Amino acid sequence: MPRIRLAALAGAAILAFGAIGAALAAGGGGAAVSIANFTFTAPAITVAAGTTVTWTNDDDTPHTVHAVDGAFHSQALDSADSYSFTFTKPGVYSYFCTLHPKMVGKVIVK
């Protein structure tokens, strides 16, 4: 009986990941940035226009994601919270954490 449950869970996980992948492909793809140890783990990323970038707080301290030019701004993200923004126009988007201004990053959109 436990093997059947494990197989059912594995099948559900595969379907869920497949649906997520299809959604990302349909929406122009996605990119991820982790927030850990008071840093954005990808200090600079390059993406195509139409890409959705998702920041996830992997720290045990709240953080924000705030564009220098005001193009986007998250609320305070607690542990495991995430924030997404879709970049539709080419350019360079510098951002920082308003709670810890020394935390900086950059999204380059081509």
C-alpha positions as CSV (number, residue, x, y, z in Angstrom):
1,M,0.0,0.0,0.0
2,P,2.7,2.6,0.8
3,R,4.3,2.0,-2.7
4,I,1.0,2.9,-4.3
5,R,0.7,6.1,-2.3
6,L,4.3,7.0,-3.2
7,A,3.7,6.3,-6.9
8,A,0.6,8.5,-6.8
9,L,2.5,11.3,-5.1
10,A,5.3,11.1,-7.6
11,G,2.8,11.2,-10.5
12,A,1.2,14.3,-9.0
13,A,4.5,16.0,-8.6
14,I,5.5,15.2,-12.2
15,L,2.1,16.7,-13.5
16,A,2.5,19.8,-11.3
17,F,6.1,20.5,-12.5
18,G,5.0,19.9,-16.1
19,A,2.2,22.4,-15.7
20,I,4.6,25.0,-14.2
21,G,7.0,24.4,-17.1
22,A,4.3,24.9,-19.7
23,A,3.1,28.1,-18.0
24,L,6.6,29.5,-18.0
25,A,7.2,28.6,-21.6
26,A,3.8,30.2,-22.6
27,G,4.6,33.3,-20.7
28,G,8.0,34.0,-22.2
29,G,10.0,32.0,-19.7
30,G,11.2,32.8,-16.2
31,A,14.2,33.4,-14.1
32,A,14.8,33.0,-10.4
33,V,16.9,35.0,-7.9
34,S,17.4,33.7,-4.4
35,I,17.8,36.1,-1.5
36,A,20.2,34.5,1.0
37,N,22.8,35.6,3.6
38,F,21.8,39.3,3.0
39,T,22.6,39.1,-0.8
40,F,20.8,38.6,-4.0
41,T,22.5,35.4,-5.1
42,A,22.5,36.4,-8.8
43,P,23.8,40.0,-8.5
44,A,23.2,40.5,-12.2
45,I,21.1,38.5,-14.6
46,T,20.3,38.9,-18.3
47,V,16.9,38.0,-19.6
48,A,14.8,38.5,-22.8
49,A,12.0,41.0,-22.8
50,G,8.8,39.2,-21.7
51,T,10.6,37.2,-19.0
52,T,9.2,37.0,-15.5
53,V,11.8,37.2,-12.7
54,T,10.9,35.7,-9.3
55,W,12.8,36.6,-6.2
56,T,12.5,34.2,-3.3
57,N,13.6,35.1,0.3
58,D,15.6,32.1,1.5
59,D,16.8,34.2,4.6
60,D,15.3,34.2,8.0
61,T,15.1,38.0,7.8
62,P,12.6,40.1,5.8
63,H,13.8,41.7,2.6
64,T,12.3,43.8,-0.2
65,V,13.0,44.1,-4.0
66,H,12.9,47.7,-5.1
67,A,13.8,49.2,-8.5
68,V,16.0,52.3,-8.3
69,D,13.8,53.9,-10.9
70,G,10.6,52.8,-9.2
71,A,9.5,50.4,-11.9
72,F,8.8,47.6,-9.4
73,H,8.6,47.2,-5.7
74,S,7.8,44.3,-3.4
75,Q,6.3,44.3,0.0
76,A,8.5,42.9,2.8
77,L,9.1,39.3,2.0
78,D,9.3,37.0,5.0
79,S,11.1,33.6,4.8
80,A,10.0,31.6,1.8
81,D,7.9,34.4,0.4
82,S,8.5,35.4,-3.2
83,Y,7.8,38.3,-5.6
84,S,7.6,38.3,-9.4
85,F,7.8,41.0,-12.0
86,T,7.6,40.7,-15.8
87,F,10.1,42.8,-17.7
88,T,8.5,43.9,-21.0
89,K,10.9,46.6,-22.1
90,P,14.7,46.3,-22.8
91,G,16.9,48.1,-20.4
92,V,19.0,47.9,-17.3
93,Y,17.0,47.7,-14.0
94,S,19.0,48.2,-10.9
95,Y,17.4,47.2,-7.6
96,F,18.1,47.0,-3.9
97,C,16.5,46.0,-0.6
98,T,14.9,49.0,1.1
99,L,15.5,47.3,4.5
100,H,19.2,46.6,3.8
101,P,20.3,49.1,1.1
102,K,23.7,47.5,0.7
103,M,21.9,44.5,-0.9
104,V,21.9,45.4,-4.6
105,G,21.2,43.6,-7.9
106,K,20.6,44.2,-11.6
107,V,18.3,42.8,-14.3
108,I,19.5,43.4,-17.9
109,V,16.7,43.0,-20.3
110,K,17.5,42.5,-24.0
